[in-house]
Amino acid sequence: MKVLITAGPTREPIDPVRFLTNRSSGRMGYALAEAFARREEQVLLISGPTQLDIPDHVDFIPVETAQEMYDAVAHYLPQMDAAIFCAAVADYTPVSVASQKIKKSADTLTLELKKTPDILGSARQVMGFRGYLVGFAAETENLEENARIKLERKGCDMIIANDVSQAGIGFDSAENEVLLVESAENTALPRDTKEHLAHHLADIISDRWLLKVKARELL
Ligand code: PMT
């Protein structure tokens, strides 16, 4: 199986020395890449900036901005069997990037932002991807309900939802606790290290992908 995984944060530049970003460490996405590579699957990891080592036997494309991540995904997605979008992609980016460092002057400064491209939301409709599609949902309330809306709107086979308001799980932590939301069922995976969870998720996603392939063969 060829699997594409996005991971880490994006960085949206404001001027030559400043950017907008978030608390994603990349650990969840890198753990998934390593888990699939250990199963001897072919893994392409597309990642925003992190402090992590690239897992062995993983092809790697570093990116910075949401637009760069979009372009890399659009280029490689058609060759993939499965795709897992774990990156914490900025939803907004500055309308313009100052060519010089912005000087301190007035008491307040307003940044104008515009929407970034929705990479997961483009996978089916724009990029024409027909493989097994997994999105993440970082929620602070109504976990299942919001994940199910994402599942349907973005044409995913599975959403891996995490409650990022809880201390000790989610962004920049060693552990996570996730709810897998699929069209017919929900599966709660208890709190565990991201590495253990990733192996469990790799097993489940590989099984689901095989079922999808078999269902297509029967058509
Ligand atoms: O990196 P870690 O520190 O280990 O933390 C892991 C994590 C908390 C970042 C991870 O488990 C997680 O929840 N990743 C998704 C974060 C996120 O941006 O969620 P969202 O609900 O805002 O986005 C929904 C989905 O759309 C995600 O699959 C996201 O990758 C994707 N997306 C979002 C915006 C955008 N412009 N393009 C996208 O593809």
Residues whose N, C-alpha, C, O or C-beta is under 5 A from the ligand:
A	BS01	PMT	G8 R23 S24 S25 G26 R27 M28 G29 F85 C86 A87 A88 V89 A90 D91 T116 P117 D118 I119 L120 G135 F136 A137 A138 N162 G170 F171 D172 S173
